[in-house]
Amino acid sequence: MHIGKSCLGLVYRVCFCVPVPVSVRSFSASAILLSSTSMAPEKKPFSRLPTNVTPLNYNLWLKPCLSSFVFDGKQAVKVKVSSATPKIVLNCVDISISSASFVSEGGQEIKSNSIDYEVDQEKVTVQFPNDLPIGDGVLNMSFKGKLNNKMKGFYRSKYVGTNGEEKYAAVTQFEATDARRCFPCWDEPALKASFDTTLVVPKELVALSNMNVVAEDEYSEDNTKKVLKYAQTPIMSTYLLAFVVGEFDFVEGQTPDGIKVRVYTPVGKSAQGTFALEVAVKVLPFYENYFGIKYPLAKMDLIAVADFCAGAMENWGLVTYRETALLIDDKSSSAHTRQWVALVVCHELAHQWFGNLVTMEWWTHLWLNEGFASFMEYLATDHCHPKFDIWTQFITHDLVRAMDLDALDNSHPIEIPVGHPDEVDEIFDIISYSKGASVIRMLHNWIGDSSFQKGMNLYLNKHAYKNAFTEDLWESLGEASGKPVEKVMSTWTSKMGYPVLDVKCKARTDNSVTLQISQSKFRANNTKGTTDDSAPIWSIPVAFSTSTSPLEVAKSILMEDQSVEVTIDNVPRDGWVKVNPGLYGFYRVRYSADLLTSLISAVKDQSLPARDRLGLQGDLFALASSGVAPTTDFLQALAAYENETNYTVWNDVSAKVSTLNTLLWNDDQTHENFKKFTRKLFQRIADNLGWDPKDGEGHLDSMLRSLVIGKMGGCGCDKTVSEANNRLGIHVDNTRPLNADLRSSVYGTVLSHGGGQDLETLLKLHQTTDLHEERNRIEKSLGHVKDPELIKKVLDFSMSERVRSNDRVFVIGSMATCNKTGRNMTWEFTKATWDKLHDMYKGMFLISRLVKQTTENFATDEMAKEVEEFFSKNPAEAAERTVQQSIEQIKQKSDWWKRDGQNISDWLKQQMS
């Protein structure tokens, strides 16, 4: 499942209840120790399903009604009874079972004598009068359910038809634990089975499932309906089953191996599926070649769904997407969206091997699915679109965000024991996705692509159609590479956090340098000191580059002790040394003053490669925000970046500047001076880029222009504000459409400095567009308004029928993050509407995003206390860890301001004078 990098940063306990039965291989003692020392909420009682009766095949029949929003169902589940028992326990939520019976092989039907629901545990027990015979048998059940409006299970999705009429589709979203909302089942990843699905639907509708249709007949009880029988699926987990019923068009292609690929779109928009189709047709054979295993199904469908919580979902053979993660309009889609679609398509198709063919044994090992898919999406996108320079963008999209979250005391190890569905939902977060991808990237770089590829083939072949543990992967990669993979990588998956390397120059000659390097745990808030005798030691692949050959690794070591000395040859006395070239390692670096000075010079003349320029300022910022170094050191270093031209470097600098900007809301005059400082920092690149594309520019130039104009407009550059108003006026009166890459920046700039009429203009554009991407673009811009009356209007708009329920968090989050007044009013709004919001997003990762965005930008101890008290009285189920992370971040910002606020203020005054 792809939850989106903009969605990430969401979100994970000492157990007093029955523990989750897991293999002794599934987590280490150190993982338990580290996860229990953070301020995590208490575990909920939970136990996994009994395994004395397990499924072999589901023969499932469903008849959804898109007017009354209910569905009828029946199933004949072939099961294996391995020990005598008078009951069968399954998962079941919001399903009413009308009858159940059991038939053993060659035996008579045994009817159940009771059906008992355990609502809190999401289970149902089907009781029989006597023990069931050991061996194979069939469990028959009839049931009814609701097509809910919660975007999980089997649910309804509202859309507008070509005639303007409001209509509904029926859609599934089963990951992580919601197949049980569609049919009673063994809803655990290790309890795999095959599926024979039959759907009864209106004749005029498209009905899709994982497999191709093998039979179509008229429904005997209603001649307006058809009965579609689908081919049997491979053995797979319940969360990968899928159905979609509605009105759709499609575009179709085929891979060289003959696999039929279709992209389903809203009616009349099939052309918007062309870009995703091109990516899918190209990336499927890429994965087949890379993994050395053929895609096992006959077809691959990708479908855009109007109401969808996540970015996409990897259902085997039928991948579901948000419209904005699949559809590209040639005239109105931005370069950023085009790149986003490529990444999401590549992520979900990687899951067809990682997750679908081989599945994690339990959610503790979720990262095996998501970390690897998040890594592979970049590998495949780079293959399809090398000009995107996507691996450099990986650093800002994944590595940096993972490090920011993992520096908190309320982070969690990549592998963390989970049980109750609320706990499972919480670990679909930056750690599982982005830290997982980052440590895989580090591993890939350490062992090399050839060994990595060979190890993947070994792992996938050995565990195909089965389940696996993390240790199984390490075993295959170790065998392929001949390196101690499990010994090294277990320190990264079982431990929370990561190290900072303290690097000092111990000695120099005319042709070499000797470095003293020590490791310690990096913490987001280091105010209470830097030493910790109990801090873990990581096994760290450490590489070095030098001024002699900036693009090559001069030396590499495996650092397994707390400190080490390293001598690097062929470095002139005035040359520089860079630790972690390319930022493959998941650690920060603190250089001594002399080493840092030489690197800053290499930033100015750009002899330091782009990824290393990015990483240097990123580490300086992290050291400043944590209290290890003064913030003014970071601000002074930014002067070296005024000649920067790389999009991704500027993107990360912009993110750091935005974080500081939010901190400085604490003092109005300091904030004004910081805006002037920001304008000066971005002025040169703004002048060089201008407003209009030049001949020879590419994808990255378009994104850089949008970024820079947005930053200059937000900081009050008069010329930028004037031009933004002019271009929006020309766009609105249809004289000349506004370049899609500039729309977000122009909308935000106009609203930031405008009034009620400007807001009305944007709301009218929102109402008239039929492109979901454009609606989202406007929704994310609305938070720029500053007048309290307009802020209230936007917040009320967020809860109106004009905003889809899966997009409301965009509007609310934008309002909470763009200015101080909006932040304060949004928090009050969130508290006042909490019951409604919580009911709307309960059990979805969107609740975590809502909590994060409406709280984390405060920066006082008083607000930390207020947030803590509110959520102690109003629990955020499935977002408890996010609450603790936000409280910690508020306290960190408060300490940062108290420690450094006056120095920042004085420094800015001096600079501006």
N, C-alpha and C positions, 0 to 999 in steps of 0.2 A: 504494500500500500504506500502511495506517495502522499505525504501530508503537506509537502511544500516547504521550502526553506523559509518563506515568509510566515509560515505557520509554526515553524519550529521555535524552540526556546520556550516551550510550554512547560514543560513539565520536566520520589517514587516510592525496617519496622521490626522490634523485638516481639516475637510471637507468643501469645498466651493461649492460643487455641491448638487444635489438631494441626500438626505441620503438614505441608504439602509433600506427598511422597515423591521424592526425586532421586535420581541416581546419585551415588556418592561421587560420580564424576562431574556432576552438573554445577557445583560451585565449591570454592575453597573456604577454609576457615578465615583467611584474611578478608575475603569478600564479606562474610558475615560480620566480622569485627568492624570493618570500615563502614558498612551500611548502617549498622546499629548505633554508631557514634554520632551520626548526624541527627538533626532534630526532626525525624520523620514520624508521621502519625502511626497509631497503633494498627496492627493488622486486623482485618475482619476474619471471623471464623470461616474456614473453608476446608473442603477435602475434595480430592479428585474422584471421578466416578469409579465404582467397582469394575474390575476387569474379568469377572467370572462369566459375564455375557458380553460379547463384543460383536460389532457389525462386520459383515462381509460384503453385502450389497444392499442398496436401498432402491426399491422400485417405487418411485414417488409420482403421484398424480395430484395436480393442482388446478383449480378453476377459480381464478381471481375475478372479482366484479368491480369494475372501475366507476360504477355509479353509487353503490352502497359501501364501497371500500372494505369489503370482507373477502375472504377466500375459503373455499372448501378444499379439503385435502384428504388423501388416504395413501397409505403406504404398506408395502409388504417388504419387511426388512429381513433378509437372510442373515442369521446370526449363528455364532458358535457358542454353545454352553459348555464351559470347561470344568465347572464343578456344580454340584447339586445346589439349587436355590429355588425358592418359591416366588422370587420377585426379580423384576428387571428395573434398574434405575437408569434414567436418561435425563438429559437436559431439556428444559421446557420453560418458555416464558410467554405469557399472554396467549397461550393456545388452549382451547377447550377440547379435550379428547372425549369423544362420545362412545367409543367402543375400542376394546383391545382384546386380542386373542393370540394364542400361540399354537403352532402346529409343528410337531417334530417330524423328522424324515420317516415316512411310512406310518405316522401316528395319527391320532384323532385331534380335532380342534379342542383346545382348552381355553375357555373364556376366563377373563380376569374377574376376580370378585371384588376388587376395589382399585381405584386410581387416586393416589394421594399426592398433592402438590406441596412442595417446599418452596414457597415464593422467594424468601430471602436467599436461598441457595440456588435458585433457578433450576430446580430439579423436579422430576415427577417419578413416583414409584408405582409401577404396575404390579399389583399383587395377584398371585394365582393360588388356587386352593391347595395345590400340592407342589412338591419340587418338580422342576422342569427336567426332562430327560437330558443327560449329557450327550453332546454331539451337535450336529447342525439342525436348525429349525427355522421357522419363519414367524416373525412377530407382525401381526396385522393390526393396523390402527386406522380409525377414522377420526377426523378432527376439523375444527374451524379456527380461523384466525382473523385478525384485522390488518388491512393495509394501512399501517399507521402513518403519521406525519412527522416521525422522529428521525428520518434518514438513516434508519438501521433496521435490520431484519428484512422482511418483505414489506415495502412501503410505497406510498403514492408520491409521485412527483408532478407538480403542477406546471403546465406550460400553456402558451397561447397558440392556437392553431392558425392556419393561413387565413382563415376568415375572421380572425380576431376573437374567436370564442375560447373561453377558458376550458382546458382539457386536462386529462391526467394520464400518466403512464404508471405502470407497476414496475418497480425496480428492486433489486436486492443489494444489500451491503452486509455481509456476514462476518467479516473480520472485525474484531477478534473473536467475539463470543456471541454472535447474534443469529447464527443459523437456527438456533433453538427458538427464535421468534417466528420462524416459518414452518418448521416441522419438528416434532420430538426426535431427538437424535443424540448420539454420542459426540458432543460438540467439543472435542479435545483434539489437538493436532496429531497426536500419536495414534488415535483410533481411526485409522484410514479405512476406506471402503470404496467400492465402485458405485456409480449412480446410473440408473435408468430413469430418465425423466419424461413425463408426459404433461403437456399443458393444454388446457381447454380455453380458447380465447375467441373473441369476435373475429370473423373472417377477414375484415378489412385491416386488421392490425398486424404489425410485425411482431413476431415472438421469437426471441433468441434464448439459447442456453449455451452451455460450454461446448457441446458437440453439434454436429450437423444433424439436420432432420432426416430420418430414415423412413418415416411414414406420415401421411397426412390424410385425414378422413373428416367427413362431416360428423358433428356431434349428434348422436341419435336423439337426444332429448331437446335439442334446440338447433334448427337448421340455419340460424344466423351465426353459429359458432363452428370452429374447426378444432380437431384434435390433432396435436402435433406430438409425434414420438421422436425422441432424440437418441442418437447412438449412445452406447454405454461409455462412460468416462473411464479413464485409467483409475487405478486405485489412488485416492487422494483424500485430503482432510476436508471436513465439512465446510470450513470457512472459505473454500475455493469454489463452491457451487454457486451458480448464478443464473438468474432469469431477468429478462427485460421484455416488457410488453407495451407497445405504443405505436405512434406514427413516426416513421423515420425514412429518410432517403439514405443512399450510400454511394460511395465510390469504391472501385474494386481494382485490385492488382494481384500479382502472383509472383512468388519467389522462384528462383531458378529450379528449385526442387519440386515445384508444383503446388506449394501450399497457397491456398486462396486467402488473400488478406482483404478485408473490407473495413472501411471507416464509416460508421453510421452517424448521420447528422440530423438536426431538425429538418423537417420538410422544407424544400426550397433552398437549402444551404449546403448541398452536397459539395460544391466547389471549395468550401471552407475545410473540407477534409483532405484535400489533395496533399498539402504539405506533410501532415501526419502519416498519410499513406506512403509517401516517398520514403520517409524515415523508417517506417515499419518494414517495408519491403527490402530495404537495404540492411537493416540491423539484424533481422532474423538469421540470414545466412552468415552474418558476421559472428553471431553468438554460436551458431552451429560449428563454425570453423574453429573458433577460439576454445570452446569447451570440448570439441571432438565428439559431440553427441547430437544427433538429429532432433529437431523439434518433433514431438511424437504425435501431434494431432493433425487432422486433415485441413483445419482452417484456423484462422486467427481473426477475430472480430474486435474492433475497437469502437466504442460507442460513447457519444456525448450525452450526458444526462443533465437535465435542468436543475434539479435539486439534488445536490451531492455534497456530503460533508467533507470528505478528504479531497486530495488533488486527483487521485486515481486509485483503482483497486485491481490487482493482478489476477482476477478469476481466470482459471485455466481455459484458454480459448475464447473468452469473452471478457475483455478488459473494459471496465467502466471508468469514465472520466468526467470531471467538471467540464463544462463547455470551454472555459478559458484555458484548460490544459490540453485541449485537442484541436480546437478550431482556429484557423488562420484566415483572416480576410485580407486580401492582397492590398487593399487601399487603407484599411483602418487598423491593422494590427501592427504593433511596434516590433522593433528588432528584439527587445527584451522578451516579448511574448513568444516570438518565433523560437528563440533560444530555449525558453521555458518549456514549450511543447516538445521540442526535440529531447530535452533531458527527461521529461516525464514519460514519454513513449519508450525511451531506452531503458528507464528504470523498471517499468512494468514488464517489458519483454524479457529483461534479465531475470525477473522472478519466475518465468516459465521454467527455468532450470533451478535457480536458487530460491527455494520456497515451495514450488509446485512439484517438481520432480523429486527433489530432496527437501524435506521439511524438518524444521527444528522439532525436537522431541517435546518440548514444553516452552511456554512463553518466556521462561528464564533465558532461553537462547534465541530470543527474537532477533537479536543483532545478526545472527547467521543469515536471516532473510534480508533484513533492512540495511545493515551495514554493507553487505556485499552488493546488493542492488544499487545502493547509493554510490559505491565505488565504480561499479560497472557502467552506470549511466554516463559517467564522464568518459570512460574508455571508448564506449560506443559512439557517443556524440562527437568526440574528437575524430573518430573514424569517418563519420558522416559529414562533419563540418569542421575541418581543421582550422579554418580562418576564424572561428569563434575564440581561439586561444582559451579553451574551456578549462584546461588544467590550472591555468593561473587564476581563473575565477573560482575554481574549487577552494582556493585558500580563503577567500572572503565568504563564499557561500556556506562552507562546511567547517573547515579547520578552525577559523577564527571564532565562529559561533560556538563550536563545541568547546573550545578552550575557555571562552567566557563563562559558560555554564559550569564546566567541570572544575573551575577554580573555587566554586562555592562549597561551603561545608554541607549544604543540602543537595549536592549532586548525588550520584549513585554510580556504582560500578557498571560497566557495560553488561555484565551478567549479574542479575539480582534476583533472588528468589521471589516469585510472585504467585498469588493464588486466586483470590476473589477477582471477578471481572473488573471491578473498579481499579484494582491494582494493575491489572493487565493493560487497561486503557492508558494508564499514566506513563507506561514505559515506551509508548510510541512518541518518542521525544528526540531531542538533539543528541543525547548520548547514544541511543540505539542506532540512530541513522548516521549522524555526522561524525561523532567520535568513532563509531564503528568503521565508517568509510575511511577516516583519517588513519587509524592504526593499520587498516588493510593496505592503504597506500604506502605507509611506512614499510610494511612487510614486503610488499611488491617491489619496492625500490631496493630493499636489503637483499632479497634472494634472487632478484632478476626476473624479467618477464617470462623467459623460457621455463624456468623452474616453477614459477607461479602457474603458468598454463598447464604444465604437466601435472602439478598437484591438484588443480581443479578437475582435470579429467579423471584422475584416480579417485578423488572424493565423490564426484557425481556418479561414476560408474559403480562404485562399491555400495552406495546408499540409495540408488535409484528406486523410486516408488516406496521408500522407507523414510525413517526419521533418523536424525543425527544429533550429536552433541558437539559442542565446540572442540572438544579434544579429538574428535574424529577428523575434523578439518586440519588441525595442527599435525596430526599423524601423517596425513597424506602430503601436506606441504613439506614436512620434515623429510619424508621419504624421497620426495622429488628433488629437494634442494641439497640434502646432506647437511643441513644446518640445524641447530637446536631450537627449532621453531616453537615447540610447546614450552620449553623452559623460558624463552624470551617473551613470547606473546602472552603467557598467562599472567605476567606482571602487569600487562596493560588491560586485560579483560576482567581480572578479579579485583583490581584495586581502583578505588575512586581517586580522581585527580590525576595530576601529572607533575613532572619535575621542572624546575628552572635550573639551568646550568650557569654557575658563576665562573666566568672566564677571565683569567688574568695572565699577563705576560710575565713569565718567570725569567726568561733570558732571550737575548737576540745575538745573532752574528750577522755578518754581511750577507749570508745566504740561507739563514734558517731562523725559526722562532720556536721557543719552547713555551707551551701553555700549561697553566695549572687550572684544572677544571674540577669543580665539585658540584654535586647535585643535592637539591633539597626540594621539598614539596612546595609548589607555588600556591599561594592563597589569594583570593580576591581581596581580602581585607587583612593586611599584615600589621595593623596598628598595634596589636598586642605582642609583636615580636616576630622574629624570623626563625628562631631555633625550635626544634621539636625532636627530642631524642627518639621518639617512637615513629618518626616519619619513615615511610617505606622507601626502599631503594628499587629503582626500575632497571631493567636490562635495556640499555639505550643504544641503538645503532646511531653513531655520531659520525658525521662527515664534515669535511673542511674544504673550502675553496680559497684561492688566493688571488692577489692582484696580478700575478704572473699569468694565470689562466682562469679568468673569472667564470667561464662556462663549464669547467671541468672539475671533478672531485680530485683534490690533491692528495687526500688521505682519508681513510675511514677506519673506525674502531668500533668494537662492541664494549660499551662501558657498563661494567657489572658491579663496580664498587662505588663507594660514596665519593671518592676523589681519584683523580688520575693525572699523570703528566703526559703530554704529547708533544713530540718534536716534529715540525713540518719543514721540509727542505725546500729549497728553491724559492725562498721568500726574501726579497731585498730588505735592507734595514728600514727603508721608508715605505715598505709595502704593507698591504692590509691582509688580514685573515678573516674569513667569514665562517662561522659555525652554522651548520644546518643549511647549506646551500639548496635552494629550491624549496625550502620549507617542507621536506618530506617527514622530518621527525616531529613527533607530538610533544614538544617541549618548548619552553621559552629560554632566552639567553640574556644574561646580564653581563655586559662587557666592562672591563676596567676603563677608566677615562681615556687612556692613551689609545687603546684598541678602538674605542667608539669614535674618537676624533678622526681617525683615518678612514673609518667606514662612512662617516658623515660626508667627508670630502668626496668619497666615491659615489655617494648619492648625487651630489651637486654636479659632477661631471658625467654621471650616468654610466660610469665604468662598472658599477655594481648592477647585475641583471635585475629585471623588473620584480621578479618574485622576492628577491633578497631586499630590494628597496622597500617593498611592501612589508616584509617581515620585520625589518629593523624598526620602523616607526610603530608597528604593532606591539613589539616587545617593550619599547620605550613607554608607550601609552599604558600598557598593562602594569608595568613597574610603578608608574606614577599613580594610577588609580588605586593601586593596592597599598601605597604608602612606602614602598621601597625606595623611590626616588621622587624628587620634587616635580610637580606638574610643569613648572616653568622650563625644566630640561626638555620635556616633550615639545612645548610650544616653541622654544628656540630652535629645536631640530627641524621643525616644519619649514623653516626658511629655506632649507636645502631642497625642498620639493617644489619650489615655485616654477622650476623649469620642467617639471614632470609632464610626460605626454601619454603615459600608459593608462588606459581606462580602469583597469582593476586596482592599480595603485591609488588612483584618485578616488575610487569607490570606497576603499578602506579608509583613506584619510578623511573622506567625507563622513563616514560612519563615526570615527573617533571625534571629529569636530561636533557632530550632532549630539553625542553623549555629553561632551563638555558643555554644549549649549544648554542642554536640559539641566545640568547641575547648576549653571549660572543663573537660572531662573530665580535662585535664592536672593539675588541682588540686582535690581533693575539697571543701575548705572554700569555695573560690571558686565551685565548681559549686553547692553548697548555697545560698550567698547569691544566686546568679543565679536559682535556682528561686523564691526568695522575691520577688525583683524581678519575675519574670515573673507570679507570682500577683497582685501588686499592679497590674501593668500591665493584666491581663485582668479584674480583679475587677469593675469597674463594668459592663462589657458582659455579664459572666456574670450579675450580679444582675438586669440589665434583661431578659435573655432568659429566664432560668429554664430549666426542663426540658421544659415542655410547650408546644405551639403555642398561640398566641392567635388570636382572631378577626381576620381581615383580613391575617394573615401569608401570605407567599408562598414561592416556590421558594428565593430567596436567604436568607431568614430561617432556613429549615430547615438549609441548609448552614452558615450562620454559627453556629447553636446547636451543631451537631456539632463544628465546629472549636474553639469556645471551651470546651466541656465536655472535649474531648480534651486541650486545653492545660492546663486547670486540674487535671484528673486526673493528667496526667503530671508536673505540678509538685508533686504531693502535697497538694492542698487537701483537708483532712479531710472537709468536707461533701460534696465531689464524689465522693470515694472511697467514702464510706458510701452515698450515694444510688445510685452505680453498682452496688455489690454488692447493694443492695436490689432494684433494677430487674432485674438479671440473674437473681436468685433467683425473682422473680415470672414472668419470661419462661420460665425452665427448667421450672417446675412448671405451666406452661400457664394460670396465673391471668390474665395479661394479656400479650399479645405485646409485645415491645419494639419501639418505633417504629424502622422501618428506618433512618431518618436518624441514630439514636443508637447503632446497634449497634457500629460500629467504635470509637467513643469509649468506650463502656461496656466492650467486650471488652478494649481496650488498658489502660484504667484498672484494671480488676479484676486483670488479669495482672501489671501493673506493681507492685502492692502485695499480691499474693496468693501462694499456694503451690501445692503439688502437686495439691490437690483442685480448685482453680480451673482449672488446666491440664486436668485430666481432664474437667471439665465442658465446656470449649470443644472438646476433641477429640471428645467424644461428640456435641455439636451438629454438628460437622464430618462425622461419620460418618452421621448420620441425615438431614441435609438433602439434597434432590435439586436444589437451586438452585445453579448454579455460582457466581453472584454471592455467595451466602452463604458458600460454601466459601472463595472467595478472600478475603472479608472476614475470616474467622477466620484464614486462613493469614498474612495481613499483620499480624495482631494478635499472633501467637505470639511475636514477637521481644521483646515487653515483659517476658517473664519474666527474672528476675535471678539466681536461684539456679543455680550451675554445674551441678548435677545435672539441673535442669529444662531448662537450655540444651542440654545434651547430648541430652536426650530429644527436644527439638524438632528439633535438627539431624538426629538419626537418623530422626525422622518425615519429614523433608523428602525423604529418599531412599527412603521406603517406597512400596509400591504404592497407598497411600491418597492419595497426592498425584500428580496428573498431571505428566508430564515437562515440559509447558509451564508449569506453575505452581510447580515446585520453586524457581525463582529468587526467587519472591515470599517464600517461607519463609526461605530463606537470606539474602536481602537484608534482610528485616525484622530478623532476628537480628543482623545486622551494623551496624544503624543506630540501634537504640533505646537501648542502654546500653553502657558501656565494657566490662564483662565479656563481654557478647554479642559485641561487635566483636572482641575479642581471641580468643575461642574460635572464632568463625566463621572467622577468618583461618587458624587452625591446622587447622580442619576442611577448609577449602578446599584447603590445601596437601596434606593427607593424602589427599583424594579427587579431586585434580586430574585424574588420568588418566581417571577415570570421567566426571567432569563435562565435561571437554574433548571426550571422544568423544561424549557425549550432545548437546552443543550446537555442535560444530565446524561452521563455515560458516554459523551463524545469528547474528542480532544478539543473541540471549540470552547468548552468551558474553561479549559486550562489557558487557552489563548486569551479569553476574555479577562480572566483573573490577572494574567501577566500584564496585559496592556493597560489595564485601568489602575494598576497599583505601583508598578516598578519605577515610575518616573518621579515619585516623591523622594525627598532627600532630607527628612528631619526625623529625629527620634520620636517626636510626637505622632507623626503619621505612621511610623512603623508600629507603634502601640495601637493606634486606631485601627489599622488594617488587621492586626492580630486579634483584637477584641471583636471586630465585626465577624470574622470568619470562625471564631470560636463559638459564636452564637448562631452563625448561619453556615454550617459546614458545606464545603464545595466538594461533593463526592466526585471521585476520579480526578481531583485537582489538588489534593491535600499537599502534595510535595511542591507543587507550583506556588501555593500560598506561602509555604516556608521559604522558598527561594526568593519570592518577592520581598518578604519581610527582611531577609538577610541583605538583599540588594539595597533596600531603602536605608538600612543601618550603615551599609558600606558607603553609600553616597553621603550620608550624614557625617560620618567620620572623615571622609575625604574633604568635605566642605570645611569642617571645623579645623582640620589639619592644614589645608592648603588654600582656603578661600581668600584670605587676606593677601597672601603672596601673589596669587593669580591676579587679583584686583589691582594690586600695586604695579605688577609687571605690565598689565594691559594699559594702565594709565600712562606709564612711561613710554610704551610703544606708540600709543596714539598721539602723544604730545610731540 
